[in-house]
Amino acid sequence: MIVKVFSSTTIGVVSCAVEVEVDVSPGLPQFSTVGLPDVAVRESKDRIRAALKNSGYAYPRHHVTVNLAPADIRKEGTAFDLPIAVGLAATEGLIRPEFLADYLIMGELSLDGRVKGVQGVLPTAFLAREMAKRGVIVPDDNALEAAMVEGIEVIGVGNLADVVGFFRGEKVFTPLRVNAEDLFQAGRSYLSDFSEIKGQAQAKRALEIAAAGQHNALMTGPPGSGKTMLAQRLPTILPDWSFPEAIETTQIYSVAGLLNREEMIVRTRPFRAPHHSISDAGLVGGGHTPKPGEISLAHHGVLFLDEFPEFRKNALEALRQPLESGVITITRSTSTATYPARFMLLAAMNPCPCGYYGDTQQACRCSTTQIRQYQSKISGPLLDRIDIHIEVPSLRYRDLTSRVSAESSDEIRKRVTRARSLQMNRFEGSNTLVNAGMSERQIKKFCTIGEESHKLLEMAVDRLGMSARTFTRILKVARTIADLEEESHIQARHVAEAIQYRNLDRRAI
């Protein structure tokens, strides 16, 4: 007898349907799983046997074959425990097989029959809706997550007996329903604010510009100047993100197993700050079993890389492609996974190994060679992809003790939001959303400048030896500065300010 149960596996952040075919045939007691299962899937037979026995159900004393179709996609994880167990229960006559076609089922089994939470439930719920399934049967721990998707029934179960009882009509479950948008709106707040930062007016201005156009930025300054404080408060001035953006990012966290089981949705823009010892796979994604990296977990948010030159060179160079494309594709021998990675990069570094090169308060102890070697850890191609270079000088005593109230994050965010609205209207009908993402054709159309601006750029290019990519970056930043002032045309002062934010190019002379 062959029984079909429907489940799913996740490739990247997309769920693919999997038919779990269970066949019980005469022969010596044996359990075999085919269809490219990984170790966790192959080990499921022991968990399933114990779960069935401890739930009071018989285990087939015949040859059991489980086929996970399609057979050319690798199946990973423990989420197939429950659908396989349900299939075995159906072969024993406990469940009518025709009832199984309406639901996608996933869950990990404990030896006592309890159903434990798994990863990737949210993409599976979207898949169920696309397949016009009636609903999903998932662990109680994941039920709220799946309920974020409207138009399907979400049945949360605590143990194997619940599932069998549901299909036999012996147990009635009320499908879980939530208002996802209300859940998204609840508790959206930040614990920090830009008004808490003393001084650093120029750095705040630069970060405002970066936020308005979603430009990548690099802060340079001595230890204790406030670089980390500035970085931590950058998300507070970014525009409020939309519900679709939140759902898209939540799917990544669901696949990575990092979703907060109490909130079930990422309510604020992500801020990821990995340590500089992180591996290449940890930063951009990958591993033997591909998983999303920090750049994907920062999707629609901020990736902060402190001590920028201390990161592994290979890891930093791997950032170049996703910074341009907004996605990262990881290819392995058995599969190819693509993860979204449209993040805003904010990096911080000291100007030299000791940290005090150019500081007016403490003398630098580094030689010229040491300074050059330290700064050269950031390659030219990567530096070209960073639009804004921000100098963050040491704070003086009068800055620390000043009673002048600084602008709040709310005030700055209003200006940033207005600038973003201008950009959305400008790029309506295209795939571009912000100035940082403008194509060459869009730059020519929207970044026209006057004669005075041309002279400024000519001087900058000739003196600094800027690349063509740097030239376009300056134009993009100038366009953002003009948007903040709600100017339709780029003025010479906007270009001059944009050139000012290329201080590392000046140091390279």
JOLINGI-V365547 format. One record per residue. RES is the residue in one letter. PSI is psi in whole degrees, -180 to 180 (NA if undefined). D_LAST is the distance of its C-alpha to the last C-alpha in Angstrom with 2 decimals. Layout:
BEGIN
RES;PSI;D_LAST
RES;PSI;D_LAST
END
This chain:
BEGIN
M;132;77.12
I;131;73.58
V;135;71.88
K;129;68.63
V;141;66.36
F;133;63.13
S;-159;59.90
S;160;56.19
T;154;53.09
T;130;49.49
I;113;46.82
G;-120;43.46
V;16;44.60
V;131;47.44
S;139;50.98
C;137;53.14
A;141;56.92
V;126;58.71
E;117;62.44
V;104;63.90
E;122;67.03
V;122;69.49
D;128;72.39
V;119;75.24
S;158;77.55
P;146;80.36
G;-180;79.41
L;143;78.40
P;118;76.33
Q;149;72.72
F;116;69.53
S;139;66.90
T;127;63.79
V;166;62.23
G;38;59.43
L;53;56.28
P;149;56.72
D;-176;54.38
V;-42;55.75
A;-38;56.11
V;-42;58.18
R;-33;60.36
E;-9;61.08
S;-26;62.37
K;-37;65.86
D;-40;66.55
R;-41;65.37
I;-44;67.39
R;-48;70.53
A;-40;70.52
A;-43;69.69
L;-47;72.56
K;-47;74.99
N;-9;74.10
S;-1;74.32
G;18;77.88
Y;154;77.32
A;148;78.39
Y;132;75.98
P;131;76.97
R;47;78.74
H;-172;77.86
H;118;74.99
V;126;72.09
T;128;69.35
V;122;66.37
N;127;64.28
L;101;60.98
A;142;60.46
P;145;58.39
A;-9;58.27
D;2;54.93
I;129;52.89
R;134;52.25
K;127;54.00
E;153;52.45
G;-176;53.42
T;5;56.68
A;-12;57.27
F;-6;59.85
D;-53;62.27
L;-49;64.04
P;-36;64.48
I;-44;65.82
A;-40;68.25
V;-40;69.39
G;-41;70.01
L;-39;72.12
A;-36;74.05
A;-36;74.80
T;-23;76.15
E;4;78.56
G;9;79.87
L;-26;78.37
I;139;76.33
R;121;77.20
P;-32;74.40
E;-20;74.42
F;-16;73.19
L;-16;69.90
A;-16;68.47
D;-7;67.55
Y;148;64.97
L;133;61.76
I;137;62.20
M;149;59.74
G;151;59.88
E;141;59.91
L;137;63.30
S;166;64.23
L;-25;67.17
D;5;69.39
G;-4;68.65
R;150;66.15
V;123;63.35
K;156;59.85
G;154;56.71
V;174;54.33
Q;156;50.89
G;25;50.24
V;-39;53.24
L;-49;51.55
P;-34;50.53
T;-39;54.08
A;-40;55.61
F;-38;53.70
L;-43;54.95
A;-41;58.52
R;-41;58.33
E;-34;56.97
M;2;59.82
A;34;62.34
K;157;63.51
R;-37;65.63
G;-165;63.32
V;149;61.74
I;115;63.24
V;165;60.66
P;151;60.75
D;-37;61.43
D;-26;58.03
N;0;56.37
A;-44;58.87
L;-37;56.96
E;-48;53.84
A;-31;55.85
A;-8;57.56
M;-19;54.30
V;122;55.28
E;156;58.05
G;4;60.87
I;157;61.83
E;137;64.03
V;113;62.36
I;111;64.79
G;128;63.60
V;150;65.63
G;-23;66.00
N;172;67.86
L;-37;69.28
A;-33;72.68
D;-43;71.15
V;-46;69.99
V;-44;73.33
G;-36;75.21
F;-48;73.13
F;-25;73.88
R;-7;77.53
G;11;77.87
E;-20;78.85
K;137;75.84
V;126;74.52
F;131;70.86
T;119;69.58
P;135;66.33
L;131;63.46
R;136;62.02
V;155;59.20
N;100;57.48
A;-39;53.98
E;-36;52.43
D;-40;54.25
L;-37;53.03
F;-40;49.47
Q;-25;49.78
A;129;51.32
G;24;49.21
R;97;45.89
S;158;44.14
Y;149;41.16
L;-9;41.54
S;167;38.36
D;150;37.10
F;-26;34.05
S;-15;36.19
E;-11;36.13
I;125;32.47
K;135;32.06
G;-148;29.31
Q;45;25.96
A;-41;26.69
Q;-41;23.17
A;-40;23.03
K;-40;26.54
R;-45;25.63
A;-40;22.80
L;-33;25.29
E;-43;27.89
I;-44;25.77
A;-44;25.04
A;-38;28.79
A;-37;29.82
G;5;28.04
Q;48;27.94
H;142;24.17
N;145;22.54
A;152;20.55
L;122;18.54
M;133;19.11
T;130;17.06
G;166;18.89
P;164;20.97
P;140;24.40
G;8;27.13
S;-11;25.14
G;17;27.06
K;-45;24.93
T;-40;27.99
M;-43;30.29
L;-44;28.20
A;-44;28.09
Q;-25;31.84
R;-3;32.64
L;-44;30.65
P;-24;33.74
T;-15;35.83
I;0;34.10
L;151;34.14
P;148;37.05
D;131;40.33
W;158;40.54
S;165;43.48
F;-44;46.32
P;-39;45.43
E;-42;41.90
A;-42;43.54
I;-41;46.01
E;-43;43.35
T;-37;41.42
T;-36;44.74
Q;-38;45.60
I;-45;42.55
Y;-33;43.59
S;-46;47.14
V;-37;46.17
A;-10;44.07
G;25;47.01
L;10;45.07
L;134;47.03
N;114;48.63
R;-15;52.34
E;-35;53.28
E;-41;51.04
M;7;50.79
I;143;47.98
V;108;44.39
R;-27;44.75
T;159;41.22
R;135;37.84
P;147;36.75
F;107;34.15
R;131;33.30
A;75;31.33
P;153;31.71
H;153;30.94
H;-11;28.00
S;2;30.64
I;146;31.91
S;168;32.63
D;-47;31.34
A;-36;34.76
G;-32;34.84
L;-52;31.61
V;-9;32.10
G;161;35.84
G;-144;38.01
G;173;40.12
H;-45;43.38
T;105;44.81
P;132;41.96
K;154;41.29
P;139;38.86
G;-173;35.66
E;-32;33.77
I;-31;31.95
S;-36;35.44
L;-21;36.86
A;11;34.13
H;129;35.31
H;13;35.28
G;-146;33.75
V;132;30.69
L;115;29.20
F;119;27.47
L;97;25.50
D;153;25.05
E;54;23.09
F;-48;21.15
P;-16;19.54
E;-11;23.09
F;151;24.60
R;138;25.57
K;-43;23.07
N;-38;25.93
A;-43;26.83
L;-42;23.42
E;-28;23.16
A;-15;26.70
L;-21;25.58
R;-48;23.83
Q;-49;27.12
P;-27;28.99
L;-31;26.14
E;-44;26.67
S;-26;30.44
G;7;31.78
V;160;34.02
I;128;33.98
T;126;36.49
I;120;37.73
T;129;39.90
R;171;42.42
S;-31;45.29
T;-14;47.81
S;163;45.96
T;124;42.93
A;136;41.91
T;129;39.67
Y;139;38.47
P;145;36.98
A;52;33.49
R;85;32.44
F;165;30.62
M;119;27.91
L;127;25.20
L;118;24.07
A;159;22.00
A;143;21.18
M;157;19.19
N;156;18.53
P;-15;15.05
C;172;16.13
P;-40;19.45
C;-22;21.28
G;-1;20.03
Y;19;19.37
Y;125;15.75
G;-1;15.20
D;139;18.93
T;-11;21.03
Q;-29;24.21
Q;141;23.63
A;143;21.71
C;138;19.39
R;5;21.06
C;148;18.38
S;165;16.78
T;-38;13.12
T;-43;14.31
Q;-41;16.12
I;-45;13.33
R;-43;11.18
Q;-39;14.53
Y;-47;15.49
Q;-28;12.63
S;-6;12.83
K;-23;16.46
I;111;15.61
S;156;15.30
G;-46;13.32
P;-37;16.74
L;-40;17.88
L;-34;14.91
D;-27;15.51
R;-1;19.05
I;113;18.29
D;-38;18.55
I;127;17.89
H;124;15.59
I;127;17.63
E;128;17.04
V;93;20.36
P;167;20.77
S;146;23.73
L;142;26.98
R;166;28.90
Y;-39;32.66
R;-27;33.49
D;-40;31.69
L;-32;33.75
T;1;36.98
S;140;36.55
R;7;39.56
V;125;37.94
S;130;38.57
A;162;35.61
E;143;35.92
S;165;37.62
S;-36;36.48
D;-43;39.35
E;-44;38.14
I;-41;34.61
R;-32;36.08
K;-44;38.25
R;-42;35.32
V;-42;33.56
T;-41;36.88
R;-42;37.37
A;-41;33.96
R;-37;34.81
S;-41;38.19
L;-41;36.66
Q;-40;34.60
M;-41;37.74
N;-37;39.63
R;-42;36.89
F;17;36.75
E;133;40.48
G;-3;41.92
S;174;38.76
N;-8;37.34
T;136;34.31
L;-30;34.73
V;164;31.44
N;-36;28.48
A;-23;26.21
G;11;28.62
M;139;28.72
S;172;29.06
E;-41;27.59
R;-41;30.96
Q;-35;31.02
I;-45;27.58
K;-34;28.89
K;-43;32.04
F;-6;30.99
C;42;27.50
T;139;28.42
I;162;26.51
G;-179;27.38
E;-42;26.08
E;-40;24.15
S;-39;22.34
H;-41;21.57
K;-41;19.97
L;-45;17.75
L;-37;16.67
E;-44;16.24
M;-44;13.86
A;-45;11.79
V;-44;11.99
D;-40;11.32
R;-39;8.23
L;-10;6.62
G;43;8.50
M;148;10.75
S;168;13.75
A;-36;17.25
R;-41;17.99
T;-39;15.25
F;-47;16.72
T;-32;20.12
R;-41;19.17
I;-41;18.22
L;-40;21.58
K;-45;23.43
V;-40;22.21
A;-39;23.07
R;-39;26.45
T;-42;27.04
I;-42;26.31
A;-38;28.80
D;-39;31.27
L;-31;31.17
E;3;32.19
E;39;34.67
E;133;33.32
S;-27;34.24
H;146;31.49
I;125;27.74
Q;167;27.04
A;-35;24.04
R;-31;23.79
H;-42;23.63
V;-42;20.67
A;-42;18.88
E;-39;19.60
A;-40;18.50
I;-34;15.00
Q;-27;14.94
Y;31;15.50
R;46;12.16
N;-29;10.50
L;-29;9.17
D;-37;7.23
R;-39;5.77
R;-25;5.38
A;-13;3.82
I;NA;0.00
END
